[in-house]
């Protein structure tokens, strides 16, 4: 195979690789944006869950405060009844009831205080979760902007590479072009492989002396192991 043909096939191989690399990078763009969207969705779900916890905690405080008011009214009513007791036994019974209710009221007040502290803590959690959501949205917006910018550049580069590919393909010898066009249609950048020291650099299997001789004669040679179209390495 002549030096010119070897150079053409090496150039084609490199151009095909470059096109594949840029297409893969182009395809990764939406995946990167989707990953950020997932983070936004997760952060939003956590924020919603925290808000629900805060609402439930506030409702619990309201419920216990209502219980406290009811208890206070009951104790006040019992204290009023003390003045109308007809005997000491009834009086002592009321005192015991008032003491028990006051003890229960004290426990309830402690529970309310604990619940209010929980409300404060959950309120801070909501603020923190809100901040995470906003940060995630900003990061997604920035990533989306980067992807859009990259997309325009990559599409332009791919277009130029395709033009270079077409121009370079036109220089292929007619003996090689049919096999090249057939293989590249399905295998893209995996269509070609160089041969160095009688080894196919696509599958690293040894090629036969006859295949090496065919390459020297500028003939189309396919690797019998991997099916790639072979060309001599520049250093072979």
C-alpha positions as CSV (number, residue, x, y, z in Angstrom):
1,X,0.0,0.0,0.0
2,X,1.5,3.4,-1.0
3,X,2.4,6.0,1.6
4,X,-0.3,8.3,0.2
5,X,-3.0,5.7,0.6
6,X,-1.8,4.8,4.1
7,X,-1.9,8.5,5.0
8,X,-5.5,8.8,3.6
9,X,-6.7,5.8,5.6
10,X,-5.0,7.0,8.8
11,X,-6.6,10.4,8.3
12,X,-10.0,8.8,7.7
13,X,-9.6,6.7,10.8
14,X,-8.8,9.8,12.9
15,X,-11.7,11.8,11.4
16,X,-14.1,9.0,12.1
17,X,-12.9,8.8,15.7
18,X,-13.2,12.5,16.1
19,X,-16.8,12.5,14.8
20,X,-17.7,9.7,17.2
21,X,-16.1,11.5,20.1
22,X,-18.0,14.7,19.4
23,X,-21.3,13.0,18.8
24,X,-21.0,11.2,22.1
25,X,-20.2,14.4,23.8
26,X,-23.2,16.0,22.1
27,X,-25.4,13.1,23.3
28,X,-24.1,13.5,26.9
29,X,-25.3,17.1,27.1
30,X,-29.0,16.3,27.6
31,X,-28.0,13.5,30.1
32,X,-26.0,16.1,32.1
33,X,-29.1,18.4,32.2
34,X,-31.3,15.5,33.1
35,X,-29.0,14.7,36.0
36,X,-29.4,18.2,37.3
37,X,-33.2,18.0,36.9
38,X,-33.2,14.9,39.0
39,X,-31.4,16.7,41.7
40,X,-33.9,19.6,41.5
41,X,-36.8,17.1,41.7
42,X,-35.2,15.3,44.7
43,X,-34.6,18.6,46.5
44,X,-38.2,19.7,45.8
45,X,-39.6,16.4,47.1
46,X,-37.6,16.8,50.3
47,X,-38.8,20.4,50.7
48,X,-42.4,19.3,50.2
49,X,-41.9,16.6,52.8
50,X,-40.4,19.0,55.3
51,X,-43.2,21.5,54.7
52,X,-45.7,18.8,55.5
53,X,-43.8,17.9,58.7
54,X,-43.9,21.6,59.7
55,X,-47.6,21.9,59.0
56,X,-48.3,18.7,61.1
57,X,-46.1,20.1,63.9
58,X,-48.0,23.4,63.9
59,X,-51.3,21.6,64.0
60,X,-50.1,19.5,67.0
61,X,-49.1,22.7,68.8
62,X,-52.5,24.2,68.1
63,X,-54.2,21.0,69.3
64,X,-52.2,20.9,72.6
65,X,-52.8,24.6,73.2
66,X,-56.5,24.0,72.8
67,X,-56.2,21.1,75.3
68,X,-54.4,23.5,77.7
69,X,-57.1,26.1,77.4
70,X,-59.8,23.5,78.1
71,X,-57.8,22.2,81.1
72,X,-57.4,25.8,82.4
73,X,-61.1,26.3,82.1
74,X,-61.9,23.0,83.9
75,X,-59.5,23.9,86.8
76,X,-61.1,27.3,87.1
77,X,-64.5,25.7,87.2
78,X,-63.4,23.3,89.9
79,X,-61.9,26.1,91.9
80,X,-65.2,27.9,91.8
81,X,-67.0,24.8,93.0
82,X,-64.8,24.7,96.1
83,X,-66.8,27.6,97.5
84,X,-70.1,25.7,97.2
85,X,-69.0,22.4,98.7
86,X,-71.5,21.1,101.3
87,X,-69.0,19.0,103.2
88,X,-65.3,18.4,103.8
89,X,-65.3,15.1,101.8
90,X,-66.6,16.8,98.7
91,X,-64.1,19.7,99.3
92,X,-61.1,17.2,99.5
93,X,-62.2,15.4,96.4
94,X,-62.3,18.6,94.4
95,X,-58.8,19.6,95.7
96,X,-57.4,16.2,94.6
97,X,-59.0,16.6,91.2
98,X,-57.6,20.1,90.8
99,X,-54.1,18.9,91.8
100,X,-54.3,16.0,89.3
101,X,-55.5,18.4,86.6
102,X,-52.8,20.9,87.4
103,X,-50.1,18.1,87.2
104,X,-51.5,17.0,83.8
105,X,-51.5,20.7,82.8
106,X,-47.8,21.0,83.7
107,X,-47.0,18.0,81.6
108,X,-49.0,19.4,78.7
109,X,-47.2,22.8,79.0
110,X,-43.8,20.9,78.7
111,X,-45.1,19.0,75.7
112,X,-46.2,22.3,74.1
113,X,-42.8,23.8,74.7
114,X,-41.1,20.8,73.1
115,X,-43.5,20.9,70.1
116,X,-42.8,24.6,69.6
117,X,-39.1,23.9,69.6
118,X,-39.7,21.2,67.0
119,X,-41.7,23.8,64.9
120,X,-38.7,26.2,65.1
121,X,-36.4,23.4,64.1
122,X,-38.6,22.3,61.2
123,X,-39.0,25.9,60.1
124,X,-35.2,26.2,59.8
125,X,-35.2,22.9,57.9
126,X,-37.7,24.3,55.4
127,X,-35.5,27.4,54.9
128,X,-32.5,25.1,54.3
129,X,-34.4,22.9,52.0
130,X,-35.7,25.9,50.1
131,X,-32.1,27.1,49.7
132,X,-31.0,23.7,48.3
133,X,-33.9,23.8,45.8
134,X,-32.9,27.3,44.6
135,X,-29.2,26.3,44.4
136,X,-30.1,23.2,42.4
137,X,-32.2,25.2,40.0
138,X,-29.4,27.7,39.5
139,X,-26.9,24.9,38.8
140,X,-29.3,23.3,36.3
141,X,-29.8,26.6,34.6
142,X,-26.1,27.1,34.3
143,X,-25.5,23.5,33.1
144,X,-28.3,23.9,30.5
145,X,-26.7,27.1,29.3
146,X,-23.3,25.4,29.0
147,X,-24.8,22.4,27.1
148,X,-26.6,24.8,24.7
149,X,-23.4,26.6,24.0
150,X,-21.5,23.4,23.6
151,X,-24.2,22.0,21.3
152,X,-23.7,24.8,18.7
153,X,-19.9,24.4,18.8
154,X,-20.0,20.6,18.5
155,X,-22.5,20.6,15.7
156,X,-20.3,23.0,13.8
157,X,-17.2,20.9,14.4
158,X,-19.1,17.7,13.3
159,X,-20.2,19.4,10.2
160,X,-16.7,20.4,9.4
161,X,-15.4,16.9,10.1
162,X,-18.0,15.4,7.8
163,X,-16.8,17.8,5.1
164,X,-13.2,16.8,5.7
165,X,-14.3,13.1,5.7
166,X,-16.0,13.4,2.4
167,X,-13.0,15.2,0.9
168,X,-10.6,12.6,2.2
169,X,-12.7,9.7,1.1
170,X,-12.5,11.0,-2.5
171,X,-8.8,10.2,-2.4
172,X,-9.2,6.5,-1.7
173,X,-8.1,4.1,-4.4
174,X,-10.9,2.4,-6.2
175,X,-9.6,-1.0,-5.1
176,X,-10.3,-0.1,-1.5
177,X,-13.2,2.3,-1.6
178,X,-16.1,-0.3,-2.0
179,X,-15.0,-2.2,1.1
180,X,-14.5,1.0,3.0
181,X,-17.9,2.4,2.2
182,X,-19.6,-0.9,3.0
183,X,-17.9,-1.2,6.4
184,X,-18.0,2.4,7.5
185,X,-21.8,2.5,6.9
186,X,-22.4,0.2,9.9
187,X,-19.2,0.3,12.0
188,X,-18.3,4.1,11.8
189,X,-15.1,4.8,13.6
190,X,-14.7,1.0,14.3
191,X,-14.2,0.3,10.6
192,X,-10.5,0.7,10.3
193,X,-7.4,-0.6,12.1
194,X,-3.7,-0.1,11.6
195,X,-1.2,-2.9,11.3
196,X,2.0,-2.7,13.4
197,X,4.6,-5.4,13.5
198,X,2.1,-7.7,11.7
199,X,-0.5,-7.2,14.5
200,X,-4.0,-5.7,13.9
201,X,-4.3,-2.8,16.4
202,X,-8.0,-3.2,16.4
203,X,-8.2,-6.7,17.9
204,X,-4.4,-7.3,18.6
205,X,-4.4,-10.5,16.6
206,X,-1.6,-11.4,14.3
207,X,-2.2,-11.0,10.6
208,X,-0.8,-13.4,8.0
209,X,2.3,-12.7,5.8
210,X,0.0,-12.9,2.8
211,X,-2.2,-10.1,4.2
212,X,0.9,-8.0,4.8
213,X,1.9,-8.6,1.2
214,X,-1.6,-7.6,0.0
215,X,-1.3,-4.4,2.0
216,X,2.0,-3.6,0.3
217,X,0.2,-4.1,-3.0
218,X,-2.5,-1.5,-2.2
219,X,-5.2,-4.1,-2.0
220,X,-8.2,-4.1,0.3
221,X,-7.5,-6.3,3.3
222,X,-9.9,-7.2,6.0
223,X,-8.8,-8.5,9.4
224,X,-9.9,-12.2,9.6
225,X,-10.5,-11.8,13.4
226,X,-12.3,-8.5,13.8
227,X,-13.4,-7.6,10.2
228,X,-11.8,-4.2,10.2
229,X,-10.3,-2.7,7.0
230,X,-6.6,-2.7,7.6
231,X,-3.9,-0.2,6.7
232,X,-0.2,-0.2,7.6
233,X,0.9,1.8,10.6
234,X,3.1,4.8,9.7
235,X,5.8,3.3,11.9
236,X,5.4,-0.3,10.8
